[in-house]
Amino acid sequence: MSRAEVMQVGRLAMRVEGDFWVAYYALPDTMEGALFLGSIRMAFVQDIAAKETFMALMRDAVSDIVKGHTGIAPEWPDPHGTPAPEHERAGRT
C-alpha cells in the first residue's frame, strides 16, 4: 500500500478521567461510540517505563482490533507528533 493509500480507520485515544488515564479505541474524528480498552491510575504513569508499557499494551489492543477488521496491521505514527484534538483535552476532573 502506498503512502497515498493510507487511511486512518481509528485511533488510540488517551484521556485523563479523575485519577485514571483511560484508553479508548475511537473513530478518527470523534469519541462517540468509543470502545473502552483499559485504564491505569495516574500515579503509576508518572513512571516513564510504566507509562510506555501501558501505552504499548493499548496500541497492541488497537492493532488487534484493526487487523481483525481489515486484515492489515496498522502503522503507528510518532505519538509525540499527534496531539489530541482541543475538544478532547479534558484534563483532570
C-alpha positions as CSV (number, residue, x, y, z in Angstrom):
1,M,0.0,0.0,0.0
2,S,1.5,3.3,-1.0
3,R,1.6,6.4,1.3
4,A,-1.2,7.9,-0.7
5,E,-3.4,4.9,0.0
6,V,-3.0,5.0,3.8
7,M,-6.3,5.5,5.5
8,Q,-7.0,6.1,9.2
9,V,-9.7,3.7,10.4
10,G,-9.5,4.6,14.1
11,R,-7.1,5.7,16.8
12,L,-5.9,5.2,20.3
13,A,-7.4,8.0,22.4
14,M,-5.9,8.5,25.9
15,R,-7.8,10.7,28.4
16,V,-7.4,11.7,32.0
17,E,-10.5,10.9,33.8
18,G,-10.3,11.6,37.5
19,D,-7.4,9.7,39.0
20,F,-7.1,7.4,35.9
21,W,-5.5,7.5,32.5
22,V,-8.1,5.8,30.2
23,A,-7.5,4.3,26.8
24,Y,-10.2,4.0,24.1
25,Y,-10.3,2.9,20.5
26,A,-12.1,5.7,18.7
27,L,-13.0,6.7,15.2
28,P,-10.7,9.3,13.7
29,D,-12.7,12.5,14.4
30,T,-15.0,11.6,17.3
31,M,-15.2,10.0,20.7
32,E,-18.8,9.0,20.0
33,G,-19.1,5.2,20.3
34,A,-15.5,4.8,21.5
35,L,-14.6,1.4,22.8
36,F,-13.1,1.3,26.3
37,L,-9.8,-0.6,26.3
38,G,-8.4,-0.1,29.8
39,S,-7.2,2.3,32.5
40,I,-4.4,2.8,34.9
41,R,-4.1,5.1,37.9
42,M,-2.3,8.4,37.1
43,A,0.2,7.7,40.0
44,F,1.6,4.7,38.1
45,V,2.1,6.5,34.8
46,Q,4.3,9.1,36.4
47,D,7.0,6.5,36.0
48,I,8.0,6.7,32.3
49,A,8.6,3.0,32.0
50,A,5.2,2.1,33.3
51,K,3.6,4.7,31.1
52,E,5.3,3.3,28.0
53,T,4.4,-0.2,28.9
54,F,0.7,0.7,29.3
55,M,0.7,2.6,26.0
56,A,2.3,-0.3,24.2
57,L,-0.3,-2.7,25.6
58,M,-3.1,-0.3,24.5
59,R,-1.5,0.0,21.0
60,D,-1.4,-3.8,20.7
61,A,-5.1,-3.9,21.6
62,V,-5.9,-1.4,18.9
63,S,-3.7,-3.2,16.4
64,D,-5.6,-6.4,17.1
65,I,-8.9,-4.7,16.5
66,V,-7.8,-3.1,13.3
67,K,-6.2,-6.2,12.0
68,G,-9.2,-8.3,12.9
69,H,-11.5,-5.9,10.8
70,T,-9.2,-5.2,7.9
71,G,-6.6,-8.0,7.8
72,I,-3.9,-5.4,7.8
73,A,-1.8,-4.4,10.9
74,P,-1.8,-0.7,11.4
75,E,1.3,1.6,11.3
76,W,1.8,3.9,14.3
77,P,2.9,7.5,13.9
78,D,5.1,9.2,16.4
79,P,2.8,9.7,19.4
80,H,4.6,12.9,20.2
81,G,3.6,14.4,16.9
82,T,-0.1,13.8,17.2
83,P,-1.7,15.8,20.0
84,A,-5.3,15.2,20.9
85,P,-7.9,17.5,19.4
86,E,-8.6,20.5,21.6
87,H,-12.2,19.4,22.3
88,E,-10.8,16.1,23.7
89,R,-8.3,17.6,26.1
90,A,-10.5,17.0,29.2
91,G,-7.8,17.3,31.8
92,R,-8.4,16.1,35.4
93,T,-11.9,16.3,36.8
